[in-house]
């Protein structure tokens, strides 16, 4: 009996210690780290060659946004596919119209910048470890719904990176990684809406999220595109201020 009670007590203490580590606050990085991670994010978003590679991560957030909102609005999520050309597809079952379908369609382009904004709020509060763990859990949940090999591999590698950084690296590396990820979501979340606008100006992307939303709501696709721009740019401005002020103020 004593041995059993002792084992339970040890396990409870370990869980409590783990929770304290995850939910606790960590020191803010120096301002130069924040600026360096911003520069790194710009370096992989602005050049077209690197963007073709790094955009896969934005696609994960984009399709994950569709999937999460589909579940939150009561739709049945049947699968997510991610392709090597950085396109993706999220399939859900439910009414083909109504608020649930509208919110699900609107969640794709808005998900990466809003995730970046939420991440910036956590970093401004010093919750670096919590951000890394939440990201790993969301990617694990998404992995269950991925239905093609390339998509499963990219989500697995991305989630594995978060786990390795969380478990094996020190506070400084964790902070730099977390800030780089959040800057990337904020900066990288801006570019897809401009790319969509360019495609539509050339007569392409006729089945884009903006066009699907137009058919669902009878609101012009251009207004939905304006919403995507507004969300991404406001998230970049607001999230960027939080990141810079948080590090510079302490």
C-alpha positions in Angstrom: 0.0 0.0 0.0 2.8 2.4 0.9 4.6 1.7 -2.4 1.4 2.4 -4.4 0.7 5.6 -2.5 4.3 6.7 -3.0 4.2 6.0 -6.7 0.9 7.9 -7.1 2.3 10.8 -5.1 5.5 10.9 -7.2 3.5 10.8 -10.5 1.3 13.6 -9.2 4.3 15.7 -8.2 5.9 15.1 -11.6 2.7 16.2 -13.4 2.4 19.3 -11.2 6.0 20.1 -11.9 5.5 19.7 -15.7 2.4 21.9 -15.6 4.2 24.5 -13.7 7.0 24.5 -16.3 4.6 24.7 -19.2 2.2 27.3 -17.8 4.9 29.4 -16.1 6.6 32.5 -17.5 10.0 32.6 -19.1 12.4 35.6 -19.4 11.9 37.8 -22.4 14.7 37.7 -25.0 16.9 40.7 -25.7 15.6 43.2 -28.3 18.3 42.2 -30.7 16.9 38.6 -30.7 13.5 39.9 -31.5 14.8 42.0 -34.4 17.0 39.1 -35.6 14.1 36.7 -35.7 12.0 39.3 -37.6 14.8 39.6 -40.1 14.9 35.8 -40.4 11.2 35.7 -41.1 11.5 38.3 -43.8 14.4 36.4 -45.3 12.2 33.3 -45.9 9.0 35.2 -46.9 10.2 37.9 -49.3 12.5 35.9 -51.7 10.4 33.9 -54.1 12.6 30.9 -54.0 12.6 30.5 -50.3 8.9 31.4 -50.1 8.0 28.5 -52.3 9.4 26.3 -49.5 8.4 28.2 -46.4 4.9 28.7 -47.7 4.2 25.0 -46.9 4.0 26.0 -43.2 1.5 28.8 -44.0 -0.6 26.2 -45.9 -0.6 24.0 -42.8 -2.0 26.9 -40.7 -4.4 27.8 -43.6 -5.9 24.3 -43.8 -5.8 23.8 -40.1 -7.9 27.0 -39.7 -10.5 25.5 -42.1 -10.5 22.3 -40.2 -10.7 23.8 -36.7 -13.5 26.2 -37.5 -15.4 23.4 -39.3 -15.3 21.4 -36.0 -16.2 24.4 -33.9 -19.3 25.1 -36.0 -20.6 21.6 -35.8 -19.5 20.3 -39.2 -17.9 16.9 -39.7 -14.2 17.1 -40.7 -13.5 14.2 -43.1 -9.9 15.0 -44.1 -7.1 17.4 -44.9 -4.7 17.2 -47.8 -1.5 19.2 -48.3 0.4 19.2 -51.6 4.0 19.8 -52.6 2.9 22.9 -54.7 1.8 24.5 -51.3 -1.9 24.1 -52.1 -4.2 22.3 -49.8 -7.7 21.0 -49.4 -9.9 20.6 -46.4 -13.1 18.6 -46.7 -16.0 18.7 -44.2 -19.6 17.5 -44.2 -22.6 19.5 -43.3 -25.0 22.0 -44.7 -23.6 23.5 -47.9 -24.7 26.9 -46.8 -25.3 28.9 -43.6 -23.0 30.5 -41.0 -21.0 27.3 -40.3 -20.0 27.0 -44.0 -19.2 30.7 -44.2 -17.0 30.8 -41.2 -15.2 27.6 -42.3 -14.5 29.1 -45.7 -13.3 32.4 -44.2 -11.0 30.7 -41.8 -8.2 29.8 -44.2 -6.6 33.0 -45.2 -7.3 34.5 -41.7 -5.9 31.6 -39.7 -2.1 32.2 -40.1 -2.1 35.9 -39.1 -4.6 35.3 -36.3 -2.5 32.4 -35.0 0.5 34.8 -35.2 -1.5 37.4 -33.2 -2.4 34.9 -30.6 1.2 33.7 -30.4 2.4 37.3 -30.0 0.0 37.7 -27.1 1.4 34.6 -25.4 5.0 35.8 -25.9 4.2 39.3 -24.7 3.0 37.6 -21.5 6.2 35.5 -21.2 4.5 32.2 -22.0 7.1 30.8 -24.4 6.9 27.2 -23.3 3.1 27.2 -23.4 3.2 28.5 -26.9 5.5 25.7 -28.1 3.4 23.0 -26.4 0.1 24.4 -27.7 1.6 24.5 -31.3 2.8 20.9 -30.9 -0.6 19.7 -29.7 -2.5 21.5 -32.5 -0.2 19.9 -35.1 -0.6 16.4 -33.5 -4.4 16.9 -33.7 -4.2 18.0 -37.3 -1.9 15.0 -38.2 -4.8 12.6 -37.3 -6.9 14.2 -40.0 -4.3 14.4 -42.8 -5.1 12.0 -45.7 -2.0 12.1 -47.9 1.6 11.1 -47.4 3.2 14.4 -48.2 0.8 16.2 -45.9 1.4 13.8 -43.1 5.2 14.1 -43.5 5.2 17.9 -43.4 2.9 18.1 -40.4 4.9 15.4 -38.6 8.2 17.1 -39.2 6.8 20.5 -38.2 5.3 19.1 -35.0 8.4 17.1 -34.3 10.5 20.3 -34.5 8.3 22.0 -31.9 8.6 18.9 -29.6 12.4 18.7 -29.9 12.9 22.4 -29.2 10.5 22.2 -26.2 12.3 19.2 -24.7 16.0 19.5 -25.7 16.8 23.2 -26.0 17.5 25.8 -23.4 15.4 28.9 -22.6 17.3 31.2 -25.0 16.9 28.8 -28.0 13.3 28.2 -27.1 12.7 32.0 -27.1 14.4 32.6 -30.4 12.5 29.8 -32.0 9.2 30.9 -30.7 9.7 34.5 -31.8 10.8 33.3 -35.2 7.7 31.2 -35.6 5.4 34.0 -34.6 7.1 36.6 -36.8 6.8 34.1 -39.7 3.1 33.6 -39.2 2.6 37.4 -38.9 4.7 38.3 -41.9 3.9 35.2 -44.0 0.2 35.6 -43.3 0.2 38.8 -45.3 1.6 37.5 -48.6 -1.1 34.9 -49.6 -3.9 37.5 -49.8 -1.7 39.6 -52.2 -1.0 36.5 -54.3 -4.7 35.7 -54.5 -5.4 39.3 -55.5 -2.8 39.0 -58.3 -4.2 35.7 -59.5 -7.8 37.1 -59.6 -6.6 40.2 -61.5 -5.3 37.8 -64.2 -8.6 35.9 -64.3 -7.4 32.9 -62.3 -8.3 31.4 -58.9 -12.0 31.2 -59.8 -12.7 28.7 -57.0 -10.7 30.5 -54.3 -11.9 31.0 -50.8 -13.0 34.5 -51.6 -15.0 33.3 -54.6 -16.6 30.5 -52.6 -17.6 33.1 -49.9 -19.0 35.3 -52.6 -21.3 32.5 -53.8 -22.3 31.7 -50.2 -23.1 35.2 -49.2 -23.7 37.2 -52.4 -21.1 39.6 -51.2 -18.5 40.5 -53.9 -15.3 38.4 -53.7 -13.3 41.7 -53.6 -14.8 42.6 -50.3 -13.8 39.2 -48.9 -10.3 39.8 -50.2 -10.3 43.1 -48.5 -11.2 41.3 -45.2 -8.3 39.0 -45.7 -6.0 42.0 -46.2 -7.4 43.8 -43.2 -7.0 40.8 -40.9 -3.5 40.0 -42.0 -2.2 43.6 -41.9 -3.9 44.5 -38.6 -2.5 41.2 -37.0 1.0 42.1 -38.3 0.8 45.6 -36.9 -0.7 44.6 -33.5 1.3 41.5 -33.0 4.5 43.2 -34.1 3.9 45.9 -31.5 3.4 43.4 -28.8 6.6 41.5 -29.7 8.7 44.7 -29.9 7.3 46.4 -26.8 7.5 43.3 -24.7 11.2 42.7 -25.4 12.1 46.4 -25.4 10.3 47.2 -22.2 12.0 44.7 -19.9 
